[in-house]
Structure formats: C-alpha cells, structure tokens
Amino acid sequence: MTTTTEVTTKTYLNYINGEWVASETGKTGVSKNPARKDEVVGSYQLSSSTDFDKAASSARQAQKAWRKLTGNVRGDYLLKAASIMEERIDDIATAMTQEMGKTFPEAKGETARGVAILRYYAGEGMRPVGDVIPSTDSDALMFTTRVPLGVVGVITPWNFPVAIPLWKMAPALIYGNAVVIKPASETAITCAKVIECLHDAGIPAGVVNMVTGSGSLLGPEMASNKNIDAITFTGSNTVGKSLAQTAVARGIKYQLEMGGKNPVIVANDADLDLAVEATISGGLKSSGQKCTATSRVIVQKDVYDEFKEKLLKKVAEITVGDGMDAGTWMGPSSSQGQLDTVLTYIEKGKAEGANLLFGGNEVVGKDGLNGYYVEPTVFEGVTSKMVLAQEEIFGPVLALMKVDTMEEALEVANDSEYGLSASIFTTKISNMLSFINEMDAGLVRINAESAGVELQAPFGGMKQSSSHSREQGQAAKEFYTSIKTVFIK
C-alpha cells in the first residue's frame, strides 16, 4: 500500500534576520524526488555571496543580545521548537523521504530524534559551565566560565537533514552563539521546515539564519567571511580540508566530520543471527547512505560459510522501492550522481577480482519504479588492497572478508585511512577487550550495528574521519565555547 501524500511545488526562501527572503540572484534550484525522478518536491534559493554576507551580518548583531540571555531562557526557545516539531513530525518526515529517499519510518524516527536533540540541549542551559580553582592568593577567588564563540557557520549533508543540522545548531544556540546554516541542496526544503519550527517558536531575529545554494560558492564564503567565528562541517574529506585551511589562516575554530569505511567483525563465537541482522541494518538501511554504515564485513573462517548463507538469505528478502510505500525496506540512492557512483564502485569491484554474490544492478522499470534504485549488493573475496575495502562508497554494498584469527581481524579492520565507527559480534570478554583497546575508531560497538549514534554521547572519528573534535552530548560545549579564567582580588 502506498501512503498518500500531497507533493508541494512551493518555492522556499532563505531565512535571514527573522524573515523569509528571496535571493538577490532571482534564481532557484529544483528539488526532485529520487524515488520518482520526474516528481518535483519544491524549489529553493540559489544564493550569492551577498546573500550569505547579509545573513552573517544579521547573526553578528543578534548574537550580542542572545549571549546575554540566561541559559534557561535560551533553552525555552529550544523547548518550544521541539514541541512544534513534534506536532509536524509527519510533514517533516514526508519532506525528508521525498527529498532524499530514505523510508518514511526512518525519516519519522530521525525527526523524532531531532525533537529529542532540542530537548536535550534545552536542559544544557542549566548545567555547570566552569570550576572554582584554588588560588595561591588567600584573598582571591579564581574560577573558570565558558563564553560563546560568536557566530557559527554550519554546513550539513543530505543524508540526515534533520538530525545533523540540529545536533550542530542546538548546542551552538544554547551556549550563546548565533548560527548561519548552509544545508545540502538536495534536502534544502527539509532544512527549511526545521528552521520554520525555530521561527515559529519565536527565536529572536538574526539568531538563526539559513542560506541555500551552491556549496562550491557558499562554503568558501562562509570560511572567509569576517563575521563567522567558527565552522562546523559534515561532508567529504576534500571539501572539509579545504574549509579547514581557510579557517586556520583566519584563526577561527573548525570542526569536521568526514568519511568512514566502517568494519564489523564477526568472531567464531558470535551469535550469527544477531550479527546478520545488524550487518544488514547497519550496512543497507538508508541505502547505505550513512557515514557510520557498515561497509567491510570481516568474518572468522570457522563461521564464514554459515554467516554468508544466512546473510544472503536475508538480503534476498529486502524490498526496494519508494520510501513512502509501506512495504519498502530500502529506498533509492539520493540522486543520479550518487547512483552512478555506487554503480561505478560495483564495476571496480568486479574488475579487481572480487566475487559478486548478490545484486550489483540498477533497478529499472521493476514494479513501475522510476528512480535512482540499485540492488543491495554483496561481494566476497575482497582483500584490503581493493578499492571496495578502502574507499567510501556511500551505497548498499557489503564486502565480505575472510580471516583466520582475531588478531588478523583487527589488523584488517584497522587497515583503512578512516576511523569513524566499528562493531564486533562476540561472546568472549577477551575479544571484546582487544577490540575496545586496539580498534582505531571514535565509536566502537559490541554486539550492535556500526551505525548507532546516541545524542547524549560524544561522536566523532579518528584518522581521516574527523578533525578529532567531538559532537553531541556535553562534549559539544568544548567546540562551541571558549574557556575564560576569572581572577577576583
């Protein structure tokens, strides 16, 4: 059964200084449904550097008053926005599914997570922000406090168009910063609906601003704009490092969350049914379009054949289709470009000698599908030297890798330039401890899929996966504030 939805063709505007305004360029881009590529979801602004500068200038002015509010008052705005978002959860989730393709239940779950993020950081407004430190002077009081950075530039990707903008904006706001967000064009409409919740919550004009358009234009503008004091970015390594270079030259803070090539290790004592379920969920949900998605599946030889048989049986049951259809388990790739990238990697895998066990084809015309669909794909015979084991695909492709020992499994798992997330399935304490101590990843999970991230816990990667800072939880204040030491005589 298909869920009935009304597709809007509304033109969405930039949000600058508390008002919805058109770009000075007069140009718009079109957001299309990747599940039905002839279906227009809506239009968004193709903004200029001047548009961005107006947003950054308004943020600079608004932040002066915003920082003077108490934490609980700032938190009240986030609580109001959370309640509004909760009331609009179906509308926002529908926009998300129509713009980037993930299934409606996944989109609704992500939107609910956005509500929880707002409520969590609303509470942070009443938590301690410093320490009293003994002074060598008996007549003095010395303590630390935290102060906001000023204006934070936010650049977000299309794969989590509610959760990622909010886990960046909410802590920035609660700690007294103003923000200017440049969302991915593919999901600009979903982000606009998030901003509408903040606007309708009455957040002061200029504290939150949104400018949409070309990342190649607006990204460098954000990094170089004199009114931007920090940048938080999630996206590709190439773009992230370019932004970082500009930020370093200007002496402003930056935070990067980039690629991943996340492994799951299946030990010979694992619960194989649990491991199969988590591998499929972690690797193929959202069509593999998660930075923490499982990509490499490293299995000890004693259980390899049994695991493979169970995995292929479950993969064969996956239904591919429009994310708004109730029976769909896996939706489309987000765009023609993303689909082409996935298909190119599949062909590279074949050319390198990996054995294609399942899938690997574009889904064309099946059951009337007219979108960017690819079959869930499983390779075996993959070695660490192959492209399939080294480069981020961002698609529903699993690479099976057979190993003899746990030591070899960890060596293979660490043989990557990335270090975002990793998981292991085992019942042995010794395996768990080795994995915890030796796995080079910012997030390690035991007997759970690699793609799980909880909002109250620090999140970030090692090696080339991040700038080594952490997002979410109370760790967020380390980025969004500066420590000030106070000495009173």
C-alpha positions as CSV (number, residue, x, y, z in Angstrom):
1,M,0.0,0.0,0.0
2,T,1.3,3.4,-0.9
3,T,1.0,6.3,1.6
4,T,-0.9,9.1,0.0
5,T,0.9,12.4,0.2
6,E,0.4,15.8,-1.4
7,V,3.5,16.9,-3.2
8,T,4.1,20.6,-2.9
9,T,5.7,22.8,-5.6
10,K,6.3,25.7,-3.2
11,T,9.3,27.8,-3.6
12,Y,11.2,28.0,-0.3
13,L,13.1,31.2,0.6
14,N,16.2,32.0,2.6
15,Y,15.8,32.8,6.3
16,I,17.7,36.0,7.2
17,N,17.2,38.2,10.2
18,G,13.9,36.6,11.1
19,E,12.4,36.9,7.7
20,W,11.9,34.7,4.7
21,V,13.5,36.4,1.7
22,A,14.4,35.6,-1.9
23,S,18.0,35.6,-3.0
24,E,19.2,38.7,-4.8
25,T,20.1,36.4,-7.7
26,G,16.5,35.7,-8.5
27,K,17.5,32.2,-9.3
28,T,16.1,28.9,-7.8
29,G,17.1,25.3,-7.8
30,V,14.6,22.4,-8.0
31,S,14.4,19.5,-5.5
32,K,13.3,16.3,-7.2
33,N,12.1,13.0,-5.6
34,P,14.9,10.4,-6.1
35,A,12.2,7.7,-5.9
36,R,10.2,9.3,-8.7
37,K,12.7,11.4,-10.5
38,D,10.1,13.3,-12.6
39,E,8.3,14.5,-9.4
40,V,9.2,18.0,-8.2
41,V,9.2,18.4,-4.4
42,G,9.8,22.2,-4.4
43,S,12.3,24.9,-5.2
44,Y,15.0,26.6,-3.1
45,Q,17.1,29.7,-3.5
46,L,20.4,29.7,-5.4
47,S,22.1,32.3,-3.2
48,S,25.0,34.6,-3.7
49,S,27.9,35.7,-1.5
50,T,26.0,38.9,-0.8
51,D,23.0,36.9,0.5
52,F,25.4,35.0,2.8
53,D,27.0,38.2,4.0
54,K,23.6,39.6,4.9
55,A,22.9,36.5,6.9
56,A,26.3,36.6,8.7
57,S,25.9,40.3,9.5
58,S,22.5,39.8,11.0
59,A,23.8,36.9,13.0
60,R,26.6,39.1,14.3
61,Q,24.2,41.8,15.5
62,A,21.7,39.4,17.0
63,Q,24.3,37.4,18.9
64,K,25.1,40.4,21.1
65,A,21.7,40.2,22.8
66,W,21.4,36.5,22.6
67,R,24.5,35.8,24.5
68,K,23.2,38.0,27.4
69,L,20.2,35.8,27.9
70,T,20.4,33.2,30.6
71,G,20.8,29.6,29.6
72,N,17.3,28.6,30.8
73,V,15.7,31.4,28.7
74,R,17.6,30.2,25.6
75,G,16.5,26.7,26.4
76,D,12.9,27.8,26.5
77,Y,13.1,28.6,22.8
78,L,14.5,25.2,22.0
79,L,11.8,23.5,24.0
80,K,9.1,25.4,22.1
81,A,10.7,24.5,18.8
82,A,10.8,20.8,19.9
83,S,7.1,20.9,20.7
84,I,6.3,22.4,17.3
85,M,8.5,19.9,15.5
86,E,6.8,17.1,17.3
87,E,3.4,18.3,16.1
88,R,4.8,18.5,12.5
89,I,6.7,15.2,12.6
90,D,4.8,13.6,9.7
91,D,5.1,16.7,7.4
92,I,8.8,17.0,8.0
93,A,9.4,13.2,7.7
94,T,7.5,13.2,4.4
95,A,9.6,16.0,3.0
96,M,12.7,14.1,4.0
97,T,11.6,10.9,2.3
98,Q,10.6,12.8,-0.8
99,E,13.9,14.7,-1.0
100,M,16.5,12.1,-0.2
101,G,14.7,8.8,-0.4
102,K,15.0,7.1,3.0
103,T,11.9,5.2,4.1
104,F,9.2,7.1,5.8
105,P,9.6,5.2,9.1
106,E,13.3,6.0,9.1
107,A,12.6,9.6,8.3
108,K,10.0,9.8,11.1
109,G,12.5,8.3,13.5
110,E,15.1,10.8,12.6
111,T,12.6,13.7,13.1
112,A,11.7,12.3,16.5
113,R,15.4,12.3,17.2
114,G,15.6,15.9,16.2
115,V,12.9,16.7,18.8
116,A,14.9,14.8,21.4
117,I,18.1,16.8,20.5
118,L,16.4,20.1,21.0
119,R,15.0,19.0,24.4
120,Y,18.4,17.6,25.5
121,Y,20.2,20.8,24.7
122,A,17.5,22.9,26.3
123,G,18.5,21.2,29.5
124,E,22.1,22.1,29.0
125,G,21.3,25.7,29.6
126,M,21.0,24.9,33.3
127,R,24.2,22.8,33.7
128,P,27.5,24.0,35.2
129,V,29.9,25.8,32.8
130,G,33.0,26.1,34.9
131,D,35.0,25.3,38.1
132,V,36.3,27.0,41.1
133,I,40.1,26.7,41.2
134,P,42.2,27.3,44.4
135,S,44.3,30.4,44.1
136,T,47.8,30.9,45.7
137,D,46.4,34.2,46.9
138,S,44.3,33.7,50.0
139,D,42.4,37.0,49.3
140,A,41.4,36.0,45.8
141,L,38.7,34.0,44.1
142,M,39.6,32.2,40.9
143,F,37.2,30.2,38.7
144,T,36.5,29.4,35.1
145,T,33.5,30.1,33.0
146,R,32.6,29.4,29.3
147,V,31.8,32.1,26.7
148,P,30.2,31.7,23.3
149,L,32.4,31.9,20.1
150,G,30.1,34.4,18.4
151,V,28.7,33.3,15.0
152,V,28.9,29.7,13.9
153,G,28.7,28.7,10.3
154,V,27.0,25.3,9.8
155,I,27.4,23.1,6.7
156,T,25.3,19.9,6.7
157,P,24.9,17.0,4.3
158,W,21.8,15.5,2.7
159,N,21.8,12.1,4.4
160,F,20.5,13.2,7.8
161,P,18.7,16.5,7.0
162,V,17.1,16.9,10.4
163,A,19.4,15.2,12.9
164,I,22.7,16.7,11.8
165,P,21.6,20.3,11.4
166,L,20.0,20.1,14.9
167,W,22.9,18.4,16.6
168,K,25.1,21.3,15.3
169,M,22.7,24.2,15.8
170,A,21.1,23.3,19.1
171,P,24.4,23.3,21.1
172,A,25.6,26.3,19.3
173,L,22.5,28.2,20.3
174,I,22.2,27.0,23.9
175,Y,25.8,28.1,24.6
176,G,25.0,31.7,23.3
177,N,26.1,31.6,19.7
178,A,24.1,32.7,16.6
179,V,24.2,30.5,13.5
180,V,24.1,30.6,9.8
181,I,23.4,27.2,8.2
182,K,24.0,26.2,4.6
183,P,22.2,22.9,4.1
184,A,22.8,20.4,1.3
185,S,20.8,21.5,-1.7
186,E,19.3,18.0,-2.1
187,T,17.5,18.5,1.2
188,A,17.1,22.3,1.4
189,I,13.4,22.0,1.8
190,T,13.6,19.6,4.8
191,C,16.0,22.0,6.5
192,A,13.6,25.0,5.8
193,K,10.9,23.1,7.6
194,V,13.3,22.7,10.6
195,I,14.0,26.4,10.5
196,E,10.3,27.1,10.4
197,C,10.0,25.4,13.8
198,L,12.6,27.7,15.3
199,H,11.0,30.7,13.7
200,D,7.5,29.8,15.0
201,A,9.0,29.2,18.5
202,G,9.8,33.0,18.4
203,I,13.6,32.8,18.4
204,P,14.9,36.4,18.1
205,A,15.5,37.7,14.6
206,G,19.0,37.0,13.3
207,V,19.9,34.3,15.9
208,V,19.3,31.6,13.3
209,N,19.8,32.2,9.6
210,M,19.6,29.8,6.6
211,V,21.1,30.4,3.1
212,T,20.7,27.8,0.4
213,G,22.5,27.2,-2.8
214,S,25.8,26.0,-4.3
215,G,28.3,24.6,-1.8
216,S,31.2,25.5,-4.0
217,L,30.2,29.1,-3.7
218,L,28.8,29.4,-0.2
219,G,31.3,27.1,1.5
220,P,34.4,29.2,0.8
221,E,32.3,32.4,1.5
222,M,31.4,31.0,4.9
223,A,35.0,30.1,5.8
224,S,36.4,33.5,4.7
225,N,33.5,35.8,6.0
226,K,34.7,38.2,8.7
227,N,31.5,37.7,10.7
228,I,32.0,33.9,11.0
229,D,33.9,32.8,14.1
230,A,33.7,29.0,13.7
231,I,32.7,26.4,11.2
232,T,31.2,23.0,11.8
233,F,31.0,20.8,8.8
234,T,29.9,17.3,7.9
235,G,30.7,16.0,4.4
236,S,33.5,14.9,2.2
237,N,37.2,14.9,3.1
238,T,38.2,17.1,0.2
239,V,35.7,19.9,1.0
240,G,36.3,19.6,4.7
241,K,40.1,20.0,4.5
242,S,39.7,23.0,2.1
243,L,37.4,24.7,4.7
244,A,39.9,23.9,7.4
245,Q,42.8,25.5,5.6
246,T,40.9,28.8,5.3
247,A,39.8,28.6,8.9
248,V,43.4,28.0,10.1
249,A,44.5,31.0,8.0
250,R,41.9,33.2,9.7
251,G,42.5,31.7,13.2
252,I,38.9,30.5,13.7
253,K,37.7,27.2,15.1
254,Y,36.6,24.4,12.8
255,Q,35.1,21.0,13.3
256,L,35.0,18.4,10.6
257,E,33.1,15.1,10.4
258,M,34.0,13.3,7.2
259,G,34.3,9.9,5.7
260,G,34.1,6.3,7.0
261,K,34.9,2.8,5.9
262,N,33.3,1.1,8.9
263,P,34.0,-2.6,9.7
264,V,32.1,-5.2,11.5
265,I,34.0,-8.2,12.9
266,V,32.2,-11.5,13.3
267,A,34.1,-13.7,15.7
268,N,33.8,-17.5,15.6
269,D,31.8,-17.5,18.8
270,A,29.3,-14.8,17.7
271,D,25.5,-15.1,17.7
272,L,25.3,-15.3,13.9
273,D,21.6,-14.4,13.6
274,L,22.2,-11.3,15.6
275,A,25.3,-10.5,13.5
276,V,23.5,-10.9,10.2
277,E,20.6,-8.7,11.3
278,A,22.9,-6.0,12.5
279,T,25.1,-6.2,9.4
280,I,22.2,-5.8,7.1
281,S,20.6,-3.0,9.2
282,G,24.0,-1.2,9.6
283,G,25.0,-1.5,6.0
284,L,21.9,-1.4,3.9
285,K,19.3,0.8,5.6
286,S,19.1,4.2,4.1
287,S,20.6,2.5,1.0
288,G,24.0,2.6,2.9
289,Q,24.0,6.4,2.8
290,K,25.3,6.9,6.4
291,C,28.8,7.9,7.5
292,T,28.6,5.1,10.1
293,A,27.2,2.5,7.7
294,T,28.8,-1.0,7.8
295,S,30.9,-1.5,4.7
296,R,33.5,-4.2,5.4
297,V,32.3,-7.5,7.0
298,I,35.3,-9.3,8.5
299,V,34.4,-12.9,9.4
300,Q,36.5,-15.6,11.0
301,K,36.8,-18.7,8.7
302,D,35.2,-21.1,11.2
303,V,31.8,-19.4,10.8
304,Y,32.3,-17.8,7.4
305,D,30.2,-20.1,5.3
306,E,27.3,-20.3,7.7
307,F,27.3,-16.5,8.2
308,K,27.4,-15.9,4.4
309,E,24.4,-18.3,3.8
310,K,22.3,-16.6,6.5
311,L,23.3,-13.1,5.2
312,L,22.4,-13.9,1.6
313,K,19.1,-15.4,2.6
314,K,18.1,-12.2,4.5
315,V,19.5,-9.8,1.8
316,A,17.3,-11.6,-0.8
317,E,14.2,-10.7,1.3
318,I,14.9,-6.9,1.1
319,T,12.2,-4.9,-0.8
320,V,13.5,-2.0,-2.8
321,G,11.1,0.9,-3.7
322,D,9.7,4.3,-2.9
323,G,10.3,5.2,0.7
324,M,6.6,6.3,1.1
325,D,5.4,2.8,0.2
326,A,4.6,0.8,3.4
327,G,6.2,-2.4,2.1
328,T,9.6,-0.7,1.2
329,W,12.6,-1.7,3.3
330,M,15.3,0.1,1.2
331,G,14.7,3.3,-0.8
332,P,16.7,4.8,-3.7
333,S,20.1,6.5,-3.9
334,S,19.7,10.2,-3.3
335,S,20.5,11.3,-6.8
336,Q,21.6,10.3,-10.2
337,G,25.2,11.2,-9.3
338,Q,25.1,9.1,-6.2
339,L,23.6,6.2,-8.1
340,D,26.3,6.5,-10.7
341,T,29.0,6.5,-8.0
342,V,27.7,3.3,-6.5
343,L,27.4,1.5,-9.9
344,T,31.0,2.6,-10.7
345,Y,32.3,1.1,-7.5
346,I,30.5,-2.1,-8.2
347,E,32.2,-2.3,-11.6
348,K,35.5,-1.6,-10.0
349,G,34.9,-4.5,-7.5
350,K,34.3,-6.9,-10.4
351,A,37.3,-5.6,-12.3
352,E,39.6,-6.1,-9.3
353,G,38.5,-9.8,-9.0
354,A,36.1,-9.6,-6.1
355,N,33.3,-12.2,-6.4
356,L,29.8,-10.7,-6.8
357,L,27.5,-12.8,-4.7
358,F,24.3,-10.8,-4.9
359,G,22.8,-7.8,-6.6
360,G,25.0,-5.2,-8.2
361,N,22.5,-4.0,-10.8
362,E,20.5,-0.8,-11.2
363,V,16.8,-1.5,-10.7
364,V,15.0,-0.2,-13.8
365,G,11.3,-0.5,-14.5
366,K,10.5,-3.1,-11.9
367,D,7.0,-2.6,-10.4
368,G,6.8,0.8,-12.1
369,L,9.9,2.2,-10.3
370,N,11.3,5.3,-11.9
371,G,14.0,6.4,-9.6
372,Y,17.7,6.0,-8.7
373,Y,17.5,2.4,-7.4
374,V,20.2,-0.1,-7.1
375,E,20.0,-3.6,-5.7
376,P,21.5,-4.5,-2.3
377,T,24.9,-5.8,-3.2
378,V,27.3,-8.3,-1.6
379,F,30.8,-9.2,-2.7
380,E,33.2,-11.8,-1.3
381,G,36.9,-12.5,-1.9
382,V,37.6,-8.9,-1.0
383,T,41.2,-8.0,0.2
384,S,42.4,-4.9,1.9
385,K,44.2,-3.7,-1.2
386,M,41.0,-3.5,-3.2
387,V,39.1,-0.3,-3.8
388,L,36.0,-2.0,-2.2
389,A,37.9,-2.2,1.1
390,Q,39.5,1.2,1.0
391,E,37.2,3.9,-0.5
392,E,33.9,5.1,0.9
393,I,31.1,4.1,-1.5
394,F,28.0,5.5,0.4
395,G,25.8,2.9,-1.1
396,P,24.2,-0.5,-0.3
397,V,27.4,-2.5,-0.9
398,L,28.9,-5.1,1.6
399,A,32.4,-6.5,1.2
400,L,32.9,-9.9,2.9
401,M,36.5,-10.6,4.1
402,K,37.5,-14.0,5.5
403,V,40.2,-14.1,8.2
404,D,41.8,-16.8,10.3
405,T,42.3,-15.2,13.8
406,M,41.0,-12.4,15.9
407,E,44.4,-10.7,15.6
408,E,44.1,-10.8,11.8
409,A,40.6,-9.4,12.0
410,L,41.7,-6.4,14.0
411,E,44.6,-5.8,11.6
412,V,42.3,-5.9,8.6
413,A,39.7,-3.7,10.4
414,N,42.4,-1.1,11.1
415,D,43.8,-1.2,7.5
416,S,42.0,2.0,6.4
417,E,42.6,5.7,6.4
418,Y,39.3,6.2,8.2
419,G,38.3,5.6,11.8
420,L,34.8,6.6,12.4
421,S,32.8,3.6,13.7
422,A,33.3,-0.2,14.1
423,S,31.5,-3.1,15.7
424,I,32.2,-6.7,16.7
425,F,30.0,-9.7,17.4
426,T,31.4,-12.0,20.0
427,T,30.6,-13.5,23.4
428,K,34.2,-13.6,24.7
429,I,35.3,-11.0,27.1
430,S,38.9,-11.3,25.7
431,N,37.7,-10.5,22.2
432,M,35.7,-7.5,23.5
433,L,38.6,-6.1,25.4
434,S,41.0,-6.5,22.4
435,F,38.5,-4.8,20.2
436,I,38.0,-1.9,22.6
437,N,41.7,-1.3,23.1
438,E,43.0,-1.9,19.6
439,M,40.3,-0.7,17.2
440,D,41.2,2.8,15.8
441,A,37.7,4.3,15.7
442,G,35.9,7.0,17.5
443,L,32.9,4.9,18.1
444,V,33.1,1.1,18.9
445,R,30.1,-1.0,19.5
446,I,29.9,-4.6,20.8
447,N,27.1,-6.9,19.6
448,A,25.4,-3.9,17.9
449,E,25.5,-2.4,14.4
450,S,28.1,0.1,13.5
451,A,25.5,2.8,12.6
452,G,24.1,3.5,16.0
453,V,24.7,7.0,17.4
454,E,23.1,8.3,20.6
455,L,22.6,12.0,21.0
456,Q,23.8,12.2,24.6
457,A,27.2,10.6,23.8
458,P,30.2,12.2,22.1
459,F,30.5,11.4,18.4
460,G,33.5,11.8,16.1
461,G,36.2,9.8,14.4
462,M,39.9,9.1,14.3
463,K,42.4,9.3,11.5
464,Q,40.9,10.9,8.3
465,S,37.3,10.7,9.6
466,S,37.3,13.9,11.6
467,S,39.3,16.9,12.9
468,H,39.5,14.9,16.2
469,S,36.9,17.0,17.9
470,R,33.6,15.6,19.1
471,E,30.0,16.4,18.5
472,Q,26.8,15.7,20.6
473,G,26.4,15.2,24.3
474,Q,28.1,17.5,26.8
475,A,31.3,17.2,24.7
476,A,29.7,19.7,22.3
477,K,30.5,22.6,24.6
478,E,34.2,22.0,24.0
479,F,33.8,23.2,20.5
480,Y,31.0,25.8,20.8
481,T,32.6,27.7,23.7
482,S,35.9,29.1,24.9
483,I,37.1,28.8,28.5
484,K,37.6,32.1,30.3
485,T,39.6,32.1,33.6
486,V,38.5,34.7,36.1
487,F,40.6,36.1,39.0
488,I,38.9,38.3,41.6
489,K,41.1,40.0,44.2
